Amino acid sequence: MKVYKGGNGGSKGSLIQISEIHEIEIRCGSFIDALIINGRRYGGTGGKYKGGIKLGEDDSILNIEVRAGGYLDWIRFTTKLGRIFEAGGSGGNYHDFANPKSICVKSGNYVDGIECEIVKQVTEYGDIRRKPGSVYNRVRVSERRVYTGTNRY
């Protein structure tokens, strides 16, 4: 499933498979001015350089979180090894791309938005205690979070 978050401006860049990302750098102010992925710049030349993250063979992007409105305001990358790299401002609405398979950056002078193809998470239900007519807890386990609730049967 592909999900886009951000504004309407800019040009769509090429599709990048998450497994092919080896380095990410960011330039930003209140908005993300540029994402530099594997040496290729998406966006303009403004903003301050906020550094970057290099991914080894044993590491990859596990999660991408953004705040976006008309532009991409803030972005956070979390890797499989638990490293976090983030930059940007505080505007826009929060969105979470869990388990991204690919990313496509839409940009002009700023990064207008990103589109991620995400792998739909499988949710399983497991019963902790089951007795006819009794109250028991049902636990919904996903890859990222555990939710609990009480059901009566």
C-alpha positions in Angstrom: 0.0 0.0 0.0 1.4 3.4 -1.0 0.8 6.4 1.3 1.7 10.0 0.5 2.1 12.8 3.1 3.0 16.4 2.3 2.1 19.3 0.0 1.0 19.5 -3.6 4.1 21.2 -5.0 7.4 19.8 -6.3 8.4 17.1 -8.7 8.2 13.4 -7.9 11.6 11.7 -7.7 12.6 8.2 -8.4 11.4 5.3 -6.3 14.1 4.0 -3.9 13.9 0.6 -2.3 14.6 0.8 1.5 17.0 -2.1 1.2 19.1 0.1 -1.2 19.5 3.0 1.2 23.1 3.2 2.6 23.3 6.9 3.6 20.9 9.7 4.5 21.7 13.4 5.1 19.4 16.3 5.9 19.4 20.0 5.4 16.7 21.9 7.1 15.4 25.0 9.0 11.7 25.1 9.9 11.1 22.8 6.9 13.1 20.0 5.4 15.1 21.8 2.7 16.8 18.6 1.3 17.0 14.9 1.8 20.2 13.5 0.4 19.8 9.8 -0.1 22.9 7.8 -1.3 24.4 11.1 -2.5 21.4 12.2 -4.5 19.8 15.5 -3.4 16.0 15.8 -3.2 15.1 19.4 -2.5 16.9 22.7 -2.5 20.2 24.0 -1.2 18.9 26.1 1.8 18.8 25.2 5.4 21.5 24.1 7.8 23.3 20.8 7.3 22.1 18.5 10.2 24.4 15.6 9.5 23.6 12.1 8.3 23.5 8.5 9.1 25.3 5.6 7.3 23.8 2.2 7.3 25.9 -1.0 7.3 25.0 -4.3 5.8 23.4 -5.4 9.1 21.2 -2.3 9.4 18.3 -0.8 7.5 15.4 1.7 7.9 12.7 0.1 10.1 10.4 3.2 10.5 9.9 6.7 9.1 8.0 9.3 11.0 7.1 12.7 9.6 5.3 16.0 10.4 3.9 17.4 7.2 1.6 20.1 6.0 2.3 22.1 2.8 5.9 20.9 3.1 7.7 18.2 5.0 8.4 19.9 8.4 10.2 17.1 10.3 11.4 13.6 9.7 12.8 10.8 11.9 14.4 7.6 10.7 14.7 4.6 13.0 16.9 1.7 12.0 16.7 -2.0 12.7 19.6 -1.6 15.2 17.7 1.1 17.1 19.6 4.1 15.8 17.5 7.3 15.4 18.2 10.2 13.0 15.8 13.2 13.0 15.7 16.8 12.0 13.3 19.6 11.1 10.7 21.9 12.6 7.6 21.4 14.7 4.8 22.2 12.3 2.5 20.0 10.3 0.6 16.8 11.2 2.3 13.6 12.5 2.3 10.5 10.4 4.1 7.2 10.9 5.3 4.9 8.1 5.9 1.6 9.8 7.8 -1.1 7.9 8.4 0.9 4.7 9.4 -1.1 1.6 10.2 1.9 -0.6 10.3 5.7 -0.5 9.7 8.4 -3.2 10.5 12.0 -2.4 8.6 14.9 -4.0 10.6 18.1 -4.0 11.3 21.5 -5.4 13.1 24.2 -3.3 12.0 22.2 -0.3 11.0 18.6 0.3 7.2 18.8 -0.4 6.4 15.4 0.9 7.2 11.7 0.7 5.4 8.6 -0.5 6.2 5.3 1.2 5.1 1.9 0.1 4.4 0.1 3.4 4.1 -3.5 4.3 0.8 -4.1 5.9 1.3 -5.4 9.4 -0.2 -8.7 10.3 -2.2 -8.6 13.5 -2.8 -11.7 15.6 -5.2 -12.3 18.4 -4.2 -14.5 21.3 -6.4 -15.3 24.3 -4.8 -15.3 27.7 -7.8 -17.0 29.5 -10.9 -18.4 27.9 -13.9 -19.7 29.9 -17.5 -19.6 28.6 -19.3 -16.8 30.4 -16.2 -15.3 32.0 -14.3 -12.1 31.4 -10.9 -12.6 29.9 -8.2 -10.4 28.4 -7.7 -10.6 24.7 -4.3 -9.3 23.5 -3.7 -8.0 20.0 -0.1 -8.2 19.1 1.4 -6.3 16.2 5.0 -5.9 15.1 5.2 -2.5 16.8 2.7 -2.3 19.6 0.7 -4.4 22.0 -2.9 -3.4 22.8 -4.9 -5.0 25.5 -8.7 -4.9 26.1 -11.3 -6.8 28.0 -14.0 -8.8 26.3 -17.0 -10.7 27.9 -18.1 -14.1 26.5 
